């Protein structure tokens, strides 16, 4: 049968093709103010992380968990990152919610963080109701570990879509991507500053007097009160971020196209597993180099982030978690050091774009890793000197030793700011040409090798 439209070109041109109809309209360039508001959720997340990193390692030892087992609890971070972030990235890349692809996951993750924080804050009280005593707290330890692992999973659920959302808003613009990641790093620094300042203050129990209980003494009440502030802060920043991000919902045809691009093997779960193990073939040599350096860098950062305040309390102040206030004094001083660290991190984030543009992102990253190595070696030297001065167990440490430790903490703010931002920007730039989802590829890569 002849096609009547073949004789009427104008009629044929008037009907758009299916692919053209499905193609999303060109997105207007996102303003820097909007990027700033979207990235603000990082401060709420990092506020909780700062409390977690500075206070929870000492707290688990006060609950009765031996020092050598404390790091086992923290395995949830890498383990959940290995599975949760790639899965969330995969799901958010294909989410067809009318609220957008990333924002629903950010909101769900924030709610889960609030729930987990409440479980951790009241772990001692719940354990007391279940029969714990002052010297034996198995129920409190169990409740704490459950809440802690939920918190780590919730953090991974939230952070992945936050990074991916910034990548979505700045796609195909490497400079704007670096700016967005610098904003994210800046707000992480702000969250760190506020979180470590909160953790270094020892009088919260006087303000939140209801936090004290038979099972929760002053140290526990301060931790509980700090988490109350964390809940309020993450609620405000999450609201600002999700309201500022104007996502274009993914329609069904685009989702089907994304699913087809993932592989031609049946279900979404099969496609996810195919991508999880098959994405490596898309990585170019520069991507592998970035990932490998990132993995090695985090091998160095991980012990520091877990035991920084514990190192100050044990090695510099010579205290014991369950004997006297010397250890608590050292932990608070360690939180002060992390506060100074975060100030440097924030200042570095402000000038990071200019620094990378002038010297090159790879060069800046390399210098920061050298600085990190020197600082970690300096920590070994300070520990050796402190252990051979003879004051441990008798008196507080000399001012010079404390100042030296604080200086190391402060300098480490520069390489930490670079680690939080530059590798993500470099990866985001390199994977743009591969045509894979920001959520999936970015977080599969970093979670598997970091």
C-alpha positions as a Markdown table, in Angstrom:
| # | Residue | x | y | z |
|---|---|---|---|---|
| 1 | Unk | 0.0 | 0.0 | 0.0 |
| 2 | Unk | 1.5 | 3.4 | -0.9 |
| 3 | Unk | 2.3 | 5.8 | 1.9 |
| 4 | Unk | 0.2 | 9.0 | 1.5 |
| 5 | Unk | 2.7 | 11.0 | 3.5 |
| 6 | Unk | 5.4 | 10.2 | 1.0 |
| 7 | Unk | 3.8 | 12.8 | -1.3 |
| 8 | Unk | 3.4 | 15.3 | 1.5 |
| 9 | Unk | 6.8 | 16.1 | 3.0 |
| 10 | Unk | 5.4 | 18.9 | 5.1 |
| 11 | Unk | 3.0 | 16.5 | 6.8 |
| 12 | Unk | 5.9 | 14.0 | 7.4 |
| 13 | Unk | 8.1 | 16.7 | 8.9 |
| 14 | Unk | 5.4 | 17.9 | 11.2 |
| 15 | Unk | 5.3 | 14.5 | 13.0 |
| 16 | Unk | 8.4 | 14.2 | 15.3 |
| 17 | Unk | 10.1 | 10.9 | 15.6 |
| 18 | Unk | 9.8 | 8.7 | 18.6 |
| 19 | Unk | 13.4 | 9.2 | 19.7 |
| 20 | Unk | 13.1 | 13.0 | 19.3 |
| 21 | Unk | 10.0 | 13.0 | 21.4 |
| 22 | Unk | 11.7 | 11.0 | 24.1 |
| 23 | Unk | 14.8 | 13.2 | 24.1 |
| 24 | Unk | 14.8 | 15.5 | 27.1 |
| 25 | Unk | 15.0 | 19.2 | 26.5 |
| 26 | Unk | 18.3 | 20.9 | 26.9 |
| 27 | Unk | 19.0 | 21.8 | 30.5 |
| 28 | Unk | 19.8 | 25.4 | 31.4 |
| 29 | Unk | 23.0 | 26.0 | 33.2 |
| 30 | Unk | 22.6 | 25.6 | 36.9 |
| 31 | Unk | 23.5 | 28.7 | 38.9 |
| 32 | Unk | 26.3 | 28.6 | 41.5 |
| 33 | Unk | 23.8 | 29.6 | 44.2 |
| 34 | Unk | 21.7 | 26.6 | 43.4 |
| 35 | Unk | 24.7 | 24.3 | 43.4 |
| 36 | Unk | 25.7 | 25.8 | 46.8 |
| 37 | Unk | 22.2 | 25.0 | 48.2 |
| 38 | Unk | 22.2 | 21.5 | 46.8 |
| 39 | Unk | 25.6 | 20.7 | 48.2 |
| 40 | Unk | 24.6 | 22.0 | 51.7 |
| 41 | Unk | 23.3 | 18.6 | 52.7 |
| 42 | Unk | 26.9 | 17.5 | 53.0 |
| 43 | Unk | 27.3 | 19.6 | 56.1 |
| 44 | Unk | 24.4 | 17.8 | 57.8 |
| 45 | Unk | 25.8 | 14.4 | 56.9 |
| 46 | Unk | 29.3 | 15.3 | 57.9 |
| 47 | Unk | 28.1 | 16.8 | 61.2 |
| 48 | Unk | 27.0 | 13.3 | 62.2 |
| 49 | Unk | 30.2 | 11.8 | 60.8 |
| 50 | Unk | 32.3 | 14.2 | 62.9 |
| 51 | Unk | 30.5 | 13.1 | 66.0 |
| 52 | Unk | 30.8 | 9.5 | 64.9 |
| 53 | Unk | 34.5 | 9.7 | 64.2 |
| 54 | Unk | 35.5 | 11.7 | 67.2 |
| 55 | Unk | 33.3 | 10.2 | 70.0 |
| 56 | Unk | 32.1 | 6.7 | 69.1 |
| 57 | Unk | 35.4 | 4.8 | 69.1 |
| 58 | Unk | 36.0 | 6.0 | 72.7 |
| 59 | Unk | 32.4 | 5.4 | 73.6 |
| 60 | Unk | 32.3 | 1.8 | 72.5 |
| 61 | Unk | 35.3 | 1.1 | 74.8 |
| 62 | Unk | 33.4 | 2.7 | 77.7 |
| 63 | Unk | 30.6 | 0.3 | 76.9 |
| 64 | Unk | 33.0 | -2.5 | 77.4 |
| 65 | Unk | 34.2 | -3.4 | 73.9 |
| 66 | Unk | 38.0 | -4.1 | 74.0 |
| 67 | Unk | 40.2 | -1.6 | 72.1 |
| 68 | Unk | 41.4 | -4.3 | 69.6 |
| 69 | Unk | 37.8 | -5.1 | 68.6 |
| 70 | Unk | 36.7 | -1.5 | 68.2 |
| 71 | Unk | 37.8 | -1.4 | 64.5 |
| 72 | Unk | 35.8 | -4.5 | 63.7 |
| 73 | Unk | 32.6 | -2.5 | 64.3 |
| 74 | Unk | 33.7 | 0.0 | 61.7 |
| 75 | Unk | 33.9 | -2.6 | 59.0 |
| 76 | Unk | 30.3 | -1.8 | 58.2 |
| 77 | Unk | 31.5 | 1.3 | 56.4 |
| 78 | Unk | 33.5 | -0.4 | 53.6 |
| 79 | Unk | 31.2 | -3.4 | 53.5 |
| 80 | Unk | 28.0 | -1.4 | 53.1 |
| 81 | Unk | 29.8 | 0.9 | 50.7 |
| 82 | Unk | 30.8 | -2.1 | 48.6 |
| 83 | Unk | 27.2 | -3.2 | 48.1 |
| 84 | Unk | 24.9 | -0.3 | 49.1 |
| 85 | Unk | 26.3 | 2.6 | 47.1 |
| 86 | Unk | 26.5 | 0.7 | 43.8 |
| 87 | Unk | 23.0 | -0.6 | 44.3 |
| 88 | Unk | 21.6 | 2.8 | 45.2 |
| 89 | Unk | 23.5 | 4.3 | 42.3 |
| 90 | Unk | 21.9 | 1.7 | 40.0 |
| 91 | Unk | 18.4 | 2.3 | 41.4 |
| 92 | Unk | 18.7 | 6.1 | 41.3 |
| 93 | Unk | 19.9 | 6.1 | 37.7 |
| 94 | Unk | 16.6 | 4.4 | 36.8 |
| 95 | Unk | 14.2 | 6.0 | 39.3 |
| 96 | Unk | 11.1 | 7.3 | 37.6 |
| 97 | Unk | 9.7 | 9.1 | 40.6 |
| 98 | Unk | 8.0 | 12.4 | 39.9 |
| 99 | Unk | 10.2 | 13.9 | 42.6 |
| 100 | Unk | 13.3 | 13.1 | 40.6 |
| 101 | Unk | 16.0 | 10.4 | 40.5 |
| 102 | Unk | 18.2 | 11.3 | 43.4 |
| 103 | Unk | 16.1 | 13.3 | 45.9 |
| 104 | Unk | 13.9 | 10.4 | 47.1 |
| 105 | Unk | 17.0 | 8.4 | 48.1 |
| 106 | Unk | 18.5 | 11.5 | 49.8 |
| 107 | Unk | 15.3 | 11.9 | 51.9 |
| 108 | Unk | 15.0 | 8.2 | 52.7 |
| 109 | Unk | 18.7 | 8.1 | 53.8 |
| 110 | Unk | 18.3 | 11.2 | 56.0 |
| 111 | Unk | 15.3 | 9.7 | 57.7 |
| 112 | Unk | 17.3 | 6.4 | 58.3 |
| 113 | Unk | 20.2 | 8.5 | 59.7 |
| 114 | Unk | 17.8 | 10.1 | 62.2 |
| 115 | Unk | 16.4 | 6.7 | 63.3 |
| 116 | Unk | 19.9 | 5.2 | 63.7 |
| 117 | Unk | 21.2 | 8.2 | 65.7 |
| 118 | Unk | 18.3 | 7.8 | 68.1 |
| 119 | Unk | 19.1 | 4.1 | 68.6 |
| 120 | Unk | 22.8 | 4.9 | 69.3 |
| 121 | Unk | 22.0 | 7.7 | 71.6 |
| 122 | Unk | 19.6 | 5.6 | 73.8 |
| 123 | Unk | 21.7 | 2.3 | 73.5 |
| 124 | Unk | 22.7 | 2.5 | 77.2 |
| 125 | Unk | 19.2 | 3.3 | 78.4 |
| 126 | Unk | 17.7 | 0.4 | 76.3 |
| 127 | Unk | 20.3 | -1.9 | 77.6 |
| 128 | Unk | 19.5 | -0.8 | 81.2 |
| 129 | Unk | 15.9 | -1.7 | 80.6 |
| 130 | Unk | 16.9 | -5.1 | 79.3 |
| 131 | Unk | 18.9 | -5.9 | 82.4 |
| 132 | Unk | 22.3 | -4.4 | 82.0 |
| 133 | Unk | 24.4 | -3.3 | 85.0 |
| 134 | Unk | 27.1 | -0.7 | 85.3 |
| 135 | Unk | 29.9 | -3.2 | 84.8 |
| 136 | Unk | 28.2 | -5.6 | 82.3 |
| 137 | Unk | 26.4 | -4.2 | 79.2 |
| 138 | Unk | 25.8 | -6.9 | 76.6 |
| 139 | Unk | 22.4 | -5.6 | 75.6 |
| 140 | Unk | 23.6 | -2.0 | 75.3 |
| 141 | Unk | 26.5 | -3.2 | 73.1 |
| 142 | Unk | 24.1 | -5.1 | 70.9 |
| 143 | Unk | 21.8 | -2.2 | 70.5 |
| 144 | Unk | 24.7 | 0.1 | 69.8 |
| 145 | Unk | 26.2 | -2.1 | 67.1 |
| 146 | Unk | 22.8 | -2.5 | 65.4 |
| 147 | Unk | 22.3 | 1.3 | 65.4 |
| 148 | Unk | 25.8 | 1.9 | 64.3 |
| 149 | Unk | 25.6 | -0.4 | 61.3 |
| 150 | Unk | 22.2 | 1.1 | 60.3 |
| 151 | Unk | 23.9 | 4.6 | 60.5 |
| 152 | Unk | 26.7 | 3.5 | 58.2 |
| 153 | Unk | 24.3 | 2.0 | 55.7 |
| 154 | Unk | 22.1 | 5.2 | 55.8 |
| 155 | Unk | 25.1 | 7.4 | 55.3 |
| 156 | Unk | 26.1 | 5.4 | 52.2 |
| 157 | Unk | 22.5 | 5.6 | 50.9 |
| 158 | Unk | 22.5 | 9.4 | 51.3 |
| 159 | Unk | 26.0 | 10.3 | 50.1 |
| 160 | Unk | 25.9 | 8.4 | 46.8 |
| 161 | Unk | 22.8 | 10.3 | 45.4 |
| 162 | Unk | 24.2 | 13.6 | 46.7 |
| 163 | Unk | 27.3 | 13.2 | 44.7 |
| 164 | Unk | 25.4 | 11.9 | 41.7 |
| 165 | Unk | 23.0 | 14.8 | 41.8 |
| 166 | Unk | 25.8 | 17.3 | 41.6 |
| 167 | Unk | 27.2 | 15.3 | 38.7 |
| 168 | Unk | 23.8 | 15.4 | 37.0 |
| 169 | Unk | 23.5 | 19.2 | 37.4 |
| 170 | Unk | 27.0 | 19.9 | 36.1 |
| 171 | Unk | 27.4 | 17.2 | 33.4 |
| 172 | Unk | 29.6 | 17.9 | 30.4 |
| 173 | Unk | 31.2 | 20.9 | 32.2 |
| 174 | Unk | 34.5 | 19.9 | 33.9 |
| 175 | Unk | 35.1 | 23.2 | 35.5 |
| 176 | Unk | 31.6 | 23.4 | 36.9 |
| 177 | Unk | 32.0 | 19.8 | 38.1 |
| 178 | Unk | 35.1 | 20.8 | 40.0 |
| 179 | Unk | 33.3 | 23.8 | 41.5 |
| 180 | Unk | 30.4 | 21.6 | 42.6 |
| 181 | Unk | 32.7 | 19.1 | 44.3 |
| 182 | Unk | 34.6 | 22.0 | 45.9 |
| 183 | Unk | 31.3 | 23.2 | 47.3 |
| 184 | Unk | 30.5 | 19.7 | 48.6 |
| 185 | Unk | 34.0 | 19.6 | 50.2 |
| 186 | Unk | 33.4 | 23.0 | 51.7 |
| 187 | Unk | 30.1 | 22.0 | 53.3 |
| 188 | Unk | 31.8 | 18.8 | 54.5 |
| 189 | Unk | 34.3 | 21.0 | 56.2 |
| 190 | Unk | 31.6 | 23.2 | 57.8 |
| 191 | Unk | 29.8 | 20.1 | 59.1 |
| 192 | Unk | 33.2 | 18.8 | 60.4 |
| 193 | Unk | 33.8 | 22.1 | 62.2 |
| 194 | Unk | 30.4 | 22.2 | 63.8 |
| 195 | Unk | 30.5 | 18.5 | 64.6 |
| 196 | Unk | 34.0 | 18.5 | 66.2 |
| 197 | Unk | 33.2 | 21.7 | 68.1 |
| 198 | Unk | 30.1 | 20.0 | 69.4 |
| 199 | Unk | 32.1 | 16.9 | 70.4 |
| 200 | Unk | 34.8 | 18.9 | 72.1 |
| 201 | Unk | 32.3 | 20.7 | 74.4 |
| 202 | Unk | 31.8 | 18.8 | 77.7 |
| 203 | Unk | 28.8 | 20.7 | 79.1 |
| 204 | Unk | 25.9 | 19.6 | 76.9 |
| 205 | Unk | 24.4 | 17.6 | 79.7 |
| 206 | Unk | 23.8 | 20.8 | 81.6 |
| 207 | Unk | 21.7 | 22.1 | 78.7 |
| 208 | Unk | 19.9 | 18.8 | 77.9 |
| 209 | Unk | 19.4 | 17.8 | 81.5 |
| 210 | Unk | 16.9 | 15.1 | 80.5 |
| 211 | Unk | 19.8 | 13.2 | 78.8 |
| 212 | Unk | 21.1 | 12.1 | 82.2 |
| 213 | Unk | 19.8 | 8.8 | 83.5 |
| 214 | Unk | 20.9 | 5.9 | 85.8 |
| 215 | Unk | 22.4 | 4.2 | 82.7 |
| 216 | Unk | 23.7 | 7.3 | 81.0 |
| 217 | Unk | 26.4 | 9.3 | 82.9 |
| 218 | Unk | 27.9 | 12.6 | 82.0 |
| 219 | Unk | 30.0 | 11.3 | 79.1 |
| 220 | Unk | 27.1 | 9.4 | 77.7 |
| 221 | Unk | 24.7 | 12.3 | 78.2 |
| 222 | Unk | 27.1 | 14.6 | 76.3 |
| 223 | Unk | 27.1 | 12.1 | 73.4 |
| 224 | Unk | 23.3 | 11.8 | 73.5 |
| 225 | Unk | 22.9 | 15.6 | 73.5 |
| 226 | Unk | 25.3 | 16.1 | 70.6 |
| 227 | Unk | 23.2 | 13.6 | 68.6 |
| 228 | Unk | 20.0 | 15.6 | 69.3 |
| 229 | Unk | 21.8 | 18.6 | 67.7 |
| 230 | Unk | 22.8 | 16.4 | 64.8 |
| 231 | Unk | 19.1 | 15.4 | 64.1 |
| 232 | Unk | 18.1 | 19.0 | 63.9 |
| 233 | Unk | 21.0 | 20.0 | 61.7 |
| 234 | Unk | 20.5 | 17.2 | 59.2 |
| 235 | Unk | 16.8 | 17.9 | 59.0 |
| 236 | Unk | 17.4 | 21.5 | 58.0 |
| 237 | Unk | 20.1 | 20.9 | 55.5 |
| 238 | Unk | 18.3 | 18.0 | 53.8 |
| 239 | Unk | 15.2 | 20.2 | 53.4 |
| 240 | Unk | 17.3 | 23.0 | 51.8 |
| 241 | Unk | 19.1 | 20.6 | 49.5 |
| 242 | Unk | 16.1 | 18.7 | 48.1 |
| 243 | Unk | 14.1 | 21.9 | 47.7 |
| 244 | Unk | 16.9 | 23.6 | 45.8 |
| 245 | Unk | 17.4 | 20.7 | 43.3 |
| 246 | Unk | 15.0 | 20.9 | 40.4 |
| 247 | Unk | 15.3 | 17.5 | 38.9 |
| 248 | Unk | 13.6 | 16.5 | 35.6 |
| 249 | Unk | 11.8 | 13.2 | 36.3 |
| 250 | Unk | 13.0 | 10.3 | 34.2 |
| 251 | Unk | 10.2 | 9.1 | 32.0 |
| 252 | Unk | 9.5 | 5.4 | 31.3 |
| 253 | Unk | 11.1 | 5.4 | 27.8 |
| 254 | Unk | 14.3 | 6.9 | 29.2 |
| 255 | Unk | 14.3 | 4.3 | 32.0 |
| 256 | Unk | 13.8 | 1.5 | 29.5 |
| 257 | Unk | 16.6 | 2.8 | 27.4 |
| 258 | Unk | 18.9 | 3.0 | 30.5 |
| 259 | Unk | 18.0 | -0.6 | 31.4 |
| 260 | Unk | 18.6 | -1.8 | 27.9 |
| 261 | Unk | 22.0 | 0.0 | 27.9 |
| 262 | Unk | 22.9 | -1.9 | 31.1 |
| 263 | Unk | 22.8 | -5.2 | 29.3 |
| 264 | Unk | 20.3 | -7.4 | 27.5 |
| 265 | Unk | 19.9 | -9.9 | 30.4 |
| 266 | Unk | 16.4 | -10.0 | 31.8 |
| 267 | Unk | 15.6 | -8.4 | 35.0 |
| 268 | Unk | 16.8 | -5.2 | 36.6 |
| 269 | Unk | 18.7 | -7.2 | 39.3 |
| 270 | Unk | 20.5 | -9.2 | 36.6 |
| 271 | Unk | 21.4 | -6.0 | 34.8 |
| 272 | Unk | 22.7 | -4.6 | 38.1 |
| 273 | Unk | 24.9 | -7.6 | 38.7 |
| 274 | Unk | 26.1 | -7.5 | 35.1 |
| 275 | Unk | 27.1 | -3.8 | 35.5 |
| 276 | Unk | 28.7 | -4.4 | 38.9 |
| 277 | Unk | 31.2 | -6.9 | 37.5 |
| 278 | Unk | 31.2 | -5.8 | 33.9 |
| 279 | Unk | 31.8 | -2.1 | 34.3 |
| 280 | Unk | 35.5 | -2.6 | 34.6 |
| 281 | Unk | 35.8 | -3.2 | 30.9 |
| 282 | Unk | 34.8 | 0.4 | 30.3 |
| 283 | Unk | 37.6 | 1.9 | 32.5 |
| 284 | Unk | 40.4 | 3.5 | 30.7 |
| 285 | Unk | 44.0 | 3.6 | 32.0 |
| 286 | Unk | 43.6 | 7.1 | 33.6 |
| 287 | Unk | 40.5 | 5.8 | 35.4 |
| 288 | Unk | 42.4 | 2.8 | 36.8 |
| 289 | Unk | 45.2 | 5.0 | 37.9 |
| 290 | Unk | 42.9 | 7.4 | 39.8 |
| 291 | Unk | 41.1 | 4.5 | 41.4 |
| 292 | Unk | 44.3 | 2.7 | 42.5 |
| 293 | Unk | 45.8 | 5.9 | 44.0 |
| 294 | Unk | 42.5 | 6.6 | 45.8 |
| 295 | Unk | 42.4 | 3.0 | 47.2 |
| 296 | Unk | 46.0 | 3.4 | 48.5 |
| 297 | Unk | 45.2 | 6.8 | 49.9 |
| 298 | Unk | 42.2 | 5.6 | 51.9 |
| 299 | Unk | 44.3 | 2.7 | 53.3 |
| 300 | Unk | 46.3 | 5.5 | 55.0 |
| 301 | Unk | 43.3 | 7.6 | 56.0 |
| 302 | Unk | 41.1 | 4.9 | 57.4 |
| 303 | Unk | 43.1 | 4.2 | 60.6 |
| 304 | Unk | 43.5 | 7.9 | 61.3 |
| 305 | Unk | 39.8 | 8.6 | 61.0 |
| 306 | Unk | 39.0 | 5.7 | 63.3 |
| 307 | Unk | 41.5 | 6.3 | 66.1 |
| 308 | Unk | 42.5 | 10.0 | 65.9 |
| 309 | Unk | 40.9 | 11.0 | 69.2 |
| 310 | Unk | 41.6 | 7.6 | 70.8 |
| 311 | Unk | 45.3 | 8.2 | 69.8 |
| 312 | Unk | 45.3 | 11.5 | 71.6 |
| 313 | Unk | 43.6 | 10.1 | 74.7 |
| 314 | Unk | 45.8 | 7.0 | 74.9 |
| 315 | Unk | 49.2 | 7.8 | 73.4 |
| 316 | Unk | 49.5 | 11.6 | 74.2 |
| 317 | Unk | 47.6 | 11.8 | 77.4 |
| 318 | Unk | 48.2 | 8.2 | 78.6 |
| 319 | Unk | 44.6 | 7.7 | 79.7 |
| 320 | Unk | 42.4 | 4.6 | 79.8 |
| 321 | Unk | 38.7 | 4.7 | 78.6 |
| 322 | Unk | 37.4 | 3.3 | 81.9 |
| 323 | Unk | 39.8 | 4.8 | 84.4 |
| 324 | Unk | 39.5 | 8.5 | 85.4 |
| 325 | Unk | 39.0 | 11.6 | 83.3 |
| 326 | Unk | 42.5 | 11.8 | 81.7 |
| 327 | Unk | 41.3 | 9.8 | 78.7 |
| 328 | Unk | 38.2 | 11.9 | 78.2 |
| 329 | Unk | 40.4 | 15.1 | 78.4 |
| 330 | Unk | 42.6 | 13.7 | 75.6 |
| 331 | Unk | 39.6 | 12.8 | 73.5 |
| 332 | Unk | 38.2 | 16.3 | 73.8 |
| 333 | Unk | 41.6 | 17.7 | 72.9 |
| 334 | Unk | 41.6 | 15.4 | 69.9 |
| 335 | Unk | 38.2 | 16.7 | 68.8 |
| 336 | Unk | 39.7 | 20.2 | 69.1 |
| 337 | Unk | 42.5 | 19.1 | 66.7 |
| 338 | Unk | 39.9 | 17.8 | 64.3 |
| 339 | Unk | 38.1 | 21.1 | 64.5 |
| 340 | Unk | 41.3 | 22.9 | 63.5 |
| 341 | Unk | 41.7 | 20.2 | 60.8 |
| 342 | Unk | 38.3 | 21.1 | 59.4 |
| 343 | Unk | 39.1 | 24.8 | 59.4 |
| 344 | Unk | 42.0 | 24.2 | 57.1 |
| 345 | Unk | 39.8 | 21.8 | 55.1 |
| 346 | Unk | 37.2 | 24.6 | 54.6 |
| 347 | Unk | 39.8 | 27.1 | 53.5 |
| 348 | Unk | 41.4 | 24.7 | 51.1 |
| 349 | Unk | 38.0 | 24.0 | 49.6 |
| 350 | Unk | 37.4 | 27.7 | 48.9 |
| 351 | Unk | 40.7 | 28.0 | 46.9 |
| 352 | Unk | 40.7 | 24.5 | 45.4 |
| 353 | Unk | 39.3 | 25.5 | 42.0 |
| 354 | Unk | 41.9 | 28.3 | 41.6 |
| 355 | Unk | 44.7 | 26.0 | 42.8 |
| 356 | Unk | 43.8 | 23.2 | 40.5 |
| 357 | Unk | 43.4 | 25.5 | 37.5 |
| 358 | Unk | 46.8 | 27.0 | 38.1 |
| 359 | Unk | 48.8 | 23.9 | 39.0 |
| 360 | Unk | 46.7 | 21.1 | 37.6 |
| 361 | Unk | 44.4 | 18.8 | 39.6 |
| 362 | Unk | 46.8 | 15.8 | 39.3 |
| 363 | Unk | 49.8 | 17.8 | 40.6 |
| 364 | Unk | 47.8 | 19.1 | 43.6 |
| 365 | Unk | 46.5 | 15.7 | 44.4 |
| 366 | Unk | 50.1 | 14.3 | 44.3 |
| 367 | Unk | 51.4 | 17.0 | 46.7 |
| 368 | Unk | 48.6 | 16.4 | 49.1 |
| 369 | Unk | 49.3 | 12.7 | 49.3 |
| 370 | Unk | 53.0 | 13.4 | 50.0 |
| 371 | Unk | 51.9 | 15.8 | 52.8 |
| 372 | Unk | 49.6 | 13.1 | 54.2 |
| 373 | Unk | 52.5 | 10.6 | 54.3 |
| 374 | Unk | 54.8 | 13.1 | 56.1 |
| 375 | Unk | 52.2 | 13.9 | 58.7 |
| 376 | Unk | 51.5 | 10.2 | 59.5 |
| 377 | Unk | 55.2 | 9.6 | 59.9 |
| 378 | Unk | 55.3 | 12.6 | 62.3 |
| 379 | Unk | 52.6 | 11.0 | 64.4 |
| 380 | Unk | 54.9 | 8.0 | 64.9 |
| 381 | Unk | 57.7 | 10.3 | 66.0 |
| 382 | Unk | 55.4 | 12.2 | 68.5 |
| 383 | Unk | 54.1 | 8.9 | 69.9 |
| 384 | Unk | 57.7 | 7.7 | 70.4 |
| 385 | Unk | 58.8 | 10.9 | 72.1 |
| 386 | Unk | 55.6 | 11.0 | 74.4 |
| 387 | Unk | 56.1 | 7.4 | 75.5 |
| 388 | Unk | 59.7 | 8.1 | 76.5 |
| 389 | Unk | 59.2 | 11.3 | 78.5 |
| 390 | Unk | 58.0 | 9.5 | 81.7 |
| 391 | Unk | 54.9 | 11.6 | 82.4 |
| 392 | Unk | 52.3 | 8.9 | 81.3 |
| 393 | Unk | 50.4 | 7.7 | 84.3 |
| 394 | Unk | 51.7 | 10.5 | 86.5 |
| 395 | Unk | 50.8 | 13.8 | 85.0 |
| 396 | Unk | 49.2 | 15.6 | 82.0 |
| 397 | Unk | 51.4 | 15.7 | 78.8 |
| 398 | Unk | 53.8 | 18.7 | 78.3 |
| 399 | Unk | 52.4 | 21.6 | 76.3 |
| 400 | Unk | 54.9 | 21.0 | 73.5 |
| 401 | Unk | 53.7 | 17.5 | 72.9 |
| 402 | Unk | 50.1 | 18.5 | 72.8 |
| 403 | Unk | 50.9 | 21.4 | 70.4 |
| 404 | Unk | 52.9 | 19.1 | 68.1 |
| 405 | Unk | 49.9 | 16.7 | 67.9 |
| 406 | Unk | 47.5 | 19.6 | 67.2 |
| 407 | Unk | 49.7 | 20.9 | 64.5 |
| 408 | Unk | 49.7 | 17.5 | 62.8 |
| 409 | Unk | 46.0 | 17.3 | 63.0 |
| 410 | Unk | 45.7 | 20.8 | 61.5 |
| 411 | Unk | 48.0 | 20.3 | 58.6 |
| 412 | Unk | 46.2 | 17.1 | 57.6 |
| 413 | Unk | 43.2 | 19.3 | 56.7 |
| 414 | Unk | 44.8 | 20.2 | 53.4 |
| 415 | Unk | 45.3 | 16.7 | 52.0 |
| 416 | Unk | 41.9 | 15.6 | 53.4 |
| 417 | Unk | 40.2 | 18.4 | 51.5 |
| 418 | Unk | 41.9 | 17.3 | 48.3 |
| 419 | Unk | 41.0 | 13.6 | 48.9 |
| 420 | Unk | 37.3 | 14.5 | 49.4 |
| 421 | Unk | 37.1 | 16.5 | 46.2 |
| 422 | Unk | 39.7 | 16.1 | 43.5 |
| 423 | Unk | 39.4 | 12.3 | 42.8 |
| 424 | Unk | 35.6 | 12.6 | 42.4 |
| 425 | Unk | 36.0 | 15.5 | 40.0 |
| 426 | Unk | 38.7 | 13.6 | 38.0 |
| 427 | Unk | 36.6 | 10.4 | 37.8 |
| 428 | Unk | 33.4 | 12.3 | 36.9 |
| 429 | Unk | 35.2 | 14.0 | 34.1 |
| 430 | Unk | 36.7 | 10.8 | 32.7 |
| 431 | Unk | 33.5 | 8.7 | 32.9 |
| 432 | Unk | 31.3 | 11.3 | 31.2 |
| 433 | Unk | 32.4 | 10.1 | 27.7 |
| 434 | Unk | 31.6 | 6.5 | 28.6 |
| 435 | Unk | 27.8 | 7.2 | 28.6 |
| 436 | Unk | 27.2 | 5.3 | 31.9 |
| 437 | Unk | 25.1 | 6.5 | 34.8 |
| 438 | Unk | 26.7 | 9.0 | 37.2 |
| 439 | Unk | 25.2 | 7.1 | 40.2 |
| 440 | Unk | 26.3 | 3.6 | 39.1 |
| 441 | Unk | 29.8 | 4.1 | 37.7 |
| 442 | Unk | 31.0 | 6.7 | 40.0 |
| 443 | Unk | 30.1 | 4.8 | 43.1 |
| 444 | Unk | 30.8 | 1.3 | 41.9 |
| 445 | Unk | 34.3 | 2.5 | 41.2 |
| 446 | Unk | 34.9 | 4.3 | 44.5 |
| 447 | Unk | 33.2 | 1.7 | 46.7 |
| 448 | Unk | 35.0 | -1.3 | 45.2 |
| 449 | Unk | 38.5 | 0.2 | 45.3 |
| 450 | Unk | 38.2 | 2.5 | 48.3 |
